[in-house]
């Protein structure tokens, strides 16, 4: 086994602190990776603080991992030492069910294994994530980082990127469609970029008038201030798709009314019960669809990286030293980051 060092939370109130642990010996299909960068997802905070009541402590967060291959198992064919690769939200699945055989491992019928806080299917241990100096993962759950992508910038594409790209592709967003993106944080600003690259006319919905100029810089064609009743009234029945990236409670009804008939409202941000009652007439009366989407499978995760390289799409990031992770969490809670923190793992040695 390889000795590893990382940052872990030991209780909902402990915060994160250094931890030494062991990574497993290589299985035949495994890839060993020295981690260079790890993005910071809002889900990390939820797991550290046990907001969803499912955290197994100690927890080492991090599922936006980019690094360099250091060793491979005997059966590995796609990668070799020195390759720049990534590991996203998943490190395993049953690999045999209908979803897995379709390249949709995130919907594995037996349940996929998370990069952290999951249970290893082979030895029953708890998986530890990318707030660490190294990781081991099956070749199937490793992706190649294109040469033209900056490795640090590529890290958030493995979660924030694929989370917004996957539903746009699945629901067939195409040139000429009118897409509304609700919220412009780590997910939202990527949704704007992807929808624009797919040829759509893109409108950002935001509560903040201060984000108008920034939204246009990100590629939005229009901006609607969602707290302005007149702007929202004018937007009714204008959109083919709404990509909802807001991670906290909000009223869906005004946005549903902005969809045309047969329009689709896609939830990618909220992962808890909706506490604003949805008026069924807003769905039934226009045959609208309220849908959800969860990251992407492994083929699509490689696809989004290649798409970003082809279209010169980057996630806007702020580099972070490991020792400053608590400050970063507080800033994320305030929405004070443009738009994704990425940890430089070289700083782990000094933390």
C-alpha positions as CSV (number, residue, x, y, z in Angstrom):
1,X,0.0,0.0,0.0
2,X,1.1,3.6,-0.6
3,X,1.2,6.1,2.2
4,X,-1.0,9.1,1.5
5,X,-1.6,12.5,3.1
6,X,-4.7,14.6,2.9
7,X,-7.2,16.7,4.7
8,X,-10.2,15.2,6.5
9,X,-13.2,16.1,8.6
10,X,-13.8,13.9,11.7
11,X,-17.2,15.3,12.7
12,X,-19.8,17.8,11.4
13,X,-18.2,20.5,13.5
14,X,-14.5,19.6,13.3
15,X,-13.6,21.3,10.1
16,X,-10.8,19.9,8.0
17,X,-7.3,18.9,9.3
18,X,-4.4,16.8,8.1
19,X,-4.7,13.0,8.0
20,X,-2.3,10.3,7.0
21,X,-3.8,7.1,5.5
22,X,-3.0,4.3,3.0
23,X,-4.1,4.0,-0.6
24,X,-4.6,0.4,-1.8
25,X,-2.2,-1.7,-3.7
26,X,-2.9,-1.6,-7.5
27,X,-5.5,-4.1,-8.8
28,X,-5.0,-5.3,-12.4
29,X,-7.2,-2.5,-13.8
30,X,-6.0,0.3,-11.5
31,X,-4.3,3.6,-12.3
32,X,-2.2,5.3,-9.6
33,X,-2.3,9.1,-9.8
34,X,-0.2,11.8,-8.1
35,X,-2.7,14.6,-7.6
36,X,-1.7,18.1,-8.8
37,X,-5.1,19.9,-8.5
38,X,-8.5,19.3,-6.9
39,X,-11.5,21.5,-7.4
40,X,-13.8,22.4,-4.5
41,X,-17.4,21.6,-5.0
42,X,-20.3,22.8,-2.8
43,X,-21.1,19.1,-2.2
44,X,-17.8,18.9,-0.3
45,X,-19.2,21.3,2.3
46,X,-22.4,19.3,2.5
47,X,-20.5,16.1,3.2
48,X,-18.0,17.7,5.6
49,X,-20.9,19.2,7.7
50,X,-23.2,16.1,7.2
51,X,-26.0,18.3,5.8
52,X,-27.5,15.2,4.1
53,X,-27.1,12.9,7.0
54,X,-25.0,10.3,5.1
55,X,-21.4,11.2,5.9
56,X,-19.0,8.5,7.0
57,X,-16.3,10.0,9.1
58,X,-13.5,10.6,8.7
59,X,-14.3,12.0,5.2
60,X,-11.6,13.2,2.7
61,X,-13.6,15.3,0.2
62,X,-12.7,16.1,-3.4
63,X,-14.1,14.8,-6.7
64,X,-12.6,17.1,-9.3
65,X,-9.1,15.5,-9.5
66,X,-6.4,16.1,-12.0
67,X,-2.9,14.7,-11.8
68,X,-0.2,12.6,-13.3
69,X,-0.2,8.8,-13.7
70,X,2.6,7.2,-11.7
71,X,1.9,3.5,-12.1
72,X,-0.7,1.2,-13.8
73,X,-2.0,-2.3,-13.1
74,X,-1.2,-5.3,-15.3
75,X,-4.4,-5.0,-17.4
76,X,-4.4,-1.3,-18.0
77,X,-4.2,-0.4,-21.7
78,X,-5.3,3.2,-22.0
79,X,-2.8,5.0,-19.7
80,X,0.9,4.9,-18.9
81,X,3.1,6.8,-16.4
82,X,3.4,10.5,-17.1
83,X,-0.1,10.9,-18.7
84,X,-2.2,13.8,-17.4
85,X,-5.6,12.4,-16.3
86,X,-8.6,13.1,-14.2
87,X,-11.0,11.4,-11.8
88,X,-14.4,12.9,-11.3
89,X,-17.3,12.0,-9.0
90,X,-17.3,8.2,-9.5
91,X,-14.7,5.5,-9.0
92,X,-16.8,2.4,-9.6
93,X,-20.2,0.9,-10.4
94,X,-21.5,-2.6,-11.0
95,X,-20.4,-2.3,-14.7
96,X,-23.0,-4.8,-15.8
97,X,-26.5,-3.3,-15.5
98,X,-28.4,-1.6,-18.3
99,X,-27.2,1.9,-17.2
100,X,-23.6,0.9,-16.9
101,X,-23.6,-0.9,-20.3
102,X,-25.0,2.3,-21.8
103,X,-22.1,4.4,-20.4
104,X,-24.4,5.9,-17.7
105,X,-22.5,4.7,-14.7
106,X,-23.9,7.6,-12.6
107,X,-27.3,5.8,-12.8
108,X,-26.0,2.3,-12.0
109,X,-29.0,0.2,-10.9
110,X,-27.0,-1.2,-8.0
111,X,-25.6,2.2,-7.0
112,X,-22.4,3.8,-8.2
113,X,-19.4,4.3,-5.9
114,X,-18.5,7.9,-5.1
115,X,-14.9,9.1,-5.2
116,X,-15.3,9.9,-1.6
117,X,-17.7,8.7,1.1
118,X,-18.5,5.6,-0.9
119,X,-18.0,2.0,-0.1
120,X,-15.4,0.1,-2.2
121,X,-17.1,-2.9,-3.8
122,X,-14.1,-5.2,-3.4
123,X,-12.8,-4.6,0.1
124,X,-15.6,-2.7,1.8
125,X,-13.4,0.3,2.8
126,X,-14.7,3.9,2.6
127,X,-13.4,5.8,-0.4
128,X,-11.2,8.9,0.2
129,X,-11.2,11.8,-2.3
130,X,-8.9,14.3,-3.8
131,X,-8.0,16.6,-0.9
132,X,-4.9,14.4,-0.9
133,X,-1.6,13.8,-2.6
134,X,-2.5,10.6,-4.5
135,X,-5.4,8.5,-5.5
136,X,-6.0,5.0,-7.1
137,X,-8.9,4.3,-9.4
138,X,-10.0,1.8,-12.0
139,X,-9.0,2.6,-15.6
140,X,-12.7,2.7,-16.5
141,X,-13.2,5.7,-14.2
142,X,-10.2,7.7,-15.3
143,X,-10.3,10.2,-18.1
144,X,-7.6,11.8,-20.3
145,X,-7.0,15.6,-20.0
146,X,-6.6,17.0,-23.5
147,X,-3.2,18.6,-24.1
148,X,-4.7,22.0,-24.8
149,X,-6.5,22.3,-21.5
150,X,-4.7,23.8,-18.5
151,X,-4.8,21.0,-15.9
152,X,-5.8,23.3,-13.0
153,X,-8.6,24.8,-15.1
154,X,-9.8,21.3,-16.2
155,X,-10.4,20.1,-12.7
156,X,-13.9,21.6,-12.2
157,X,-15.0,20.3,-15.6
158,X,-15.1,16.9,-13.9
159,X,-18.1,18.0,-11.8
160,X,-19.4,21.5,-12.5
161,X,-18.7,21.0,-16.2
162,X,-20.2,17.6,-16.8
163,X,-23.2,18.4,-14.5
164,X,-24.3,21.2,-16.9
165,X,-23.1,19.7,-20.2
166,X,-24.8,16.3,-19.7
167,X,-28.5,17.6,-19.6
168,X,-27.9,20.0,-22.4
169,X,-26.7,17.2,-24.6
170,X,-29.3,14.7,-23.4
171,X,-32.3,16.9,-24.0
172,X,-30.9,17.9,-27.4
173,X,-30.2,21.6,-27.1
174,X,-29.2,22.8,-30.5
175,X,-28.6,25.9,-32.6
176,X,-31.5,28.3,-32.5
177,X,-33.0,27.0,-29.2
178,X,-33.7,29.6,-26.5
179,X,-32.1,28.5,-23.2
180,X,-32.5,30.2,-19.8
181,X,-29.8,29.5,-17.2
182,X,-30.9,30.2,-13.7
183,X,-28.1,31.3,-11.4
184,X,-24.5,32.0,-12.3
185,X,-22.2,30.3,-9.8
186,X,-19.8,27.4,-10.5
187,X,-22.5,25.5,-12.4
188,X,-24.3,28.4,-14.0
189,X,-21.4,30.1,-15.7
190,X,-20.5,26.8,-17.3
191,X,-24.1,26.3,-18.4
192,X,-24.0,29.6,-20.2
193,X,-20.7,28.7,-22.0
194,X,-21.9,25.3,-23.0
195,X,-25.4,26.4,-24.2
196,X,-23.7,29.2,-26.2
197,X,-21.2,26.8,-27.8
198,X,-24.1,24.5,-28.8
199,X,-25.6,27.4,-30.8
200,X,-28.4,28.4,-28.4
201,X,-29.6,31.9,-27.6
202,X,-28.8,32.2,-24.0
203,X,-30.4,34.2,-21.2
204,X,-29.1,34.3,-17.7
205,X,-31.7,34.7,-14.9
206,X,-30.2,36.2,-11.8
207,X,-31.4,38.0,-8.7
208,X,-28.4,40.4,-8.8
209,X,-28.3,43.4,-11.1
210,X,-24.6,43.5,-10.5
211,X,-24.1,40.3,-12.5
212,X,-25.4,41.7,-15.8
213,X,-22.1,42.8,-17.2
214,X,-20.4,39.6,-15.9
215,X,-23.0,37.4,-17.6
216,X,-22.5,39.1,-20.9
217,X,-18.7,38.5,-20.6
218,X,-19.5,34.8,-20.0
219,X,-21.4,34.8,-23.3
220,X,-25.0,35.4,-22.3
221,X,-27.0,37.1,-25.0
222,X,-29.5,38.5,-22.5
223,X,-29.9,38.9,-18.7
224,X,-33.2,38.9,-16.8
225,X,-33.4,40.1,-13.2
226,X,-35.6,37.5,-11.7
227,X,-36.8,39.8,-8.8
228,X,-38.2,42.3,-11.4
229,X,-41.9,41.3,-12.0
230,X,-42.1,43.2,-15.3
231,X,-39.0,41.4,-16.7
232,X,-40.3,38.0,-15.6
233,X,-43.7,38.8,-17.1
234,X,-42.2,39.7,-20.4
235,X,-40.2,36.4,-20.4
236,X,-43.3,34.1,-20.1
237,X,-43.5,31.4,-22.7
238,X,-40.3,32.4,-24.4
239,X,-37.9,29.5,-23.7
240,X,-37.3,26.0,-24.9
241,X,-35.2,25.0,-21.9
242,X,-34.4,26.3,-18.4
243,X,-31.2,25.0,-16.8
244,X,-31.7,25.5,-13.0
245,X,-28.4,25.6,-11.2
246,X,-29.5,27.1,-7.9
247,X,-28.5,24.9,-5.0
248,X,-30.8,26.4,-2.4
249,X,-34.6,26.6,-2.0
250,X,-36.4,28.8,-4.5
251,X,-39.8,29.0,-6.2
252,X,-39.9,27.1,-9.5
253,X,-43.3,28.5,-10.6
254,X,-42.1,31.8,-12.1
255,X,-39.5,30.0,-14.2
256,X,-41.9,27.2,-15.3
257,X,-44.1,30.0,-16.8
258,X,-41.2,31.2,-18.9
259,X,-41.1,27.9,-20.8
260,X,-42.9,27.5,-24.1
261,X,-45.3,24.6,-24.5
262,X,-43.3,21.3,-24.5
263,X,-40.5,23.2,-22.7
264,X,-38.2,21.5,-20.2
265,X,-37.0,22.8,-16.8
266,X,-33.9,20.8,-15.8
267,X,-32.8,20.8,-12.1
268,X,-29.1,20.3,-11.6
269,X,-28.5,22.4,-8.5
270,X,-31.0,21.5,-5.8
271,X,-30.6,18.1,-4.0
272,X,-33.3,18.3,-1.3
273,X,-37.1,18.3,-1.1
274,X,-38.7,21.3,-2.9
275,X,-40.4,23.3,-0.3
276,X,-42.3,25.7,-2.6
277,X,-45.4,23.9,-3.9
278,X,-45.4,23.6,-7.7
279,X,-48.6,24.5,-9.4
280,X,-49.5,21.6,-11.6
281,X,-51.3,23.8,-14.0
282,X,-47.9,25.3,-15.1
283,X,-46.9,21.8,-16.2
284,X,-50.2,20.3,-17.4
285,X,-51.5,23.4,-19.2
286,X,-48.4,23.6,-21.5
287,X,-47.2,20.0,-21.5
288,X,-44.0,21.2,-19.9
289,X,-41.5,18.8,-18.3
290,X,-39.8,19.2,-14.9
291,X,-36.6,17.1,-15.1
292,X,-33.4,16.4,-13.2
293,X,-30.0,15.4,-14.2
294,X,-26.9,14.0,-12.3
295,X,-23.3,14.5,-13.6
296,X,-22.6,12.2,-16.6
297,X,-21.2,8.7,-17.3
298,X,-17.6,8.1,-18.2
299,X,-17.9,8.4,-22.0
300,X,-19.7,11.7,-21.6
301,X,-17.2,12.9,-19.1
302,X,-14.4,12.4,-21.7
303,X,-16.7,14.0,-24.3
304,X,-17.1,17.2,-22.2
305,X,-13.3,17.5,-21.8
306,X,-12.8,17.1,-25.5
307,X,-15.6,19.6,-26.2
308,X,-14.0,22.1,-23.9
309,X,-10.7,21.7,-25.7
310,X,-12.3,22.0,-29.1
311,X,-14.4,25.1,-28.2
312,X,-11.8,26.7,-25.9
313,X,-14.1,26.6,-22.9
314,X,-12.6,27.2,-19.5
315,X,-14.0,27.1,-16.0
316,X,-13.2,30.4,-14.2
317,X,-11.2,29.5,-11.2
318,X,-9.4,30.9,-8.1
319,X,-6.3,29.0,-7.0
320,X,-6.2,27.9,-3.4
321,X,-3.7,26.7,-0.9
322,X,-4.8,23.7,1.2
323,X,-4.3,25.7,4.4
324,X,-7.0,28.2,3.3
325,X,-9.7,25.6,2.8
326,X,-11.8,26.9,5.7
327,X,-11.8,30.4,4.4
328,X,-12.7,29.1,1.0
329,X,-15.7,27.2,2.4
330,X,-17.0,30.4,4.1
331,X,-16.6,32.4,0.9
332,X,-18.5,29.7,-1.0
333,X,-21.4,29.9,1.5
334,X,-21.5,33.6,0.8
335,X,-21.3,33.1,-3.0
336,X,-18.0,34.9,-3.0
337,X,-16.0,33.0,-5.6
338,X,-15.7,33.4,-9.4
339,X,-16.5,30.7,-9.9
340,X,-14.7,27.6,-8.6
341,X,-11.9,27.2,-6.2
342,X,-9.1,24.8,-7.2
343,X,-6.6,23.5,-4.6
344,X,-2.9,23.4,-5.6
345,X,-1.9,20.1,-4.0
346,X,1.8,21.2,-3.9
347,X,0.5,23.4,-1.0
348,X,-0.5,20.2,1.0
349,X,3.1,19.8,2.1
350,X,3.1,23.2,3.7
351,X,-0.4,22.9,5.2
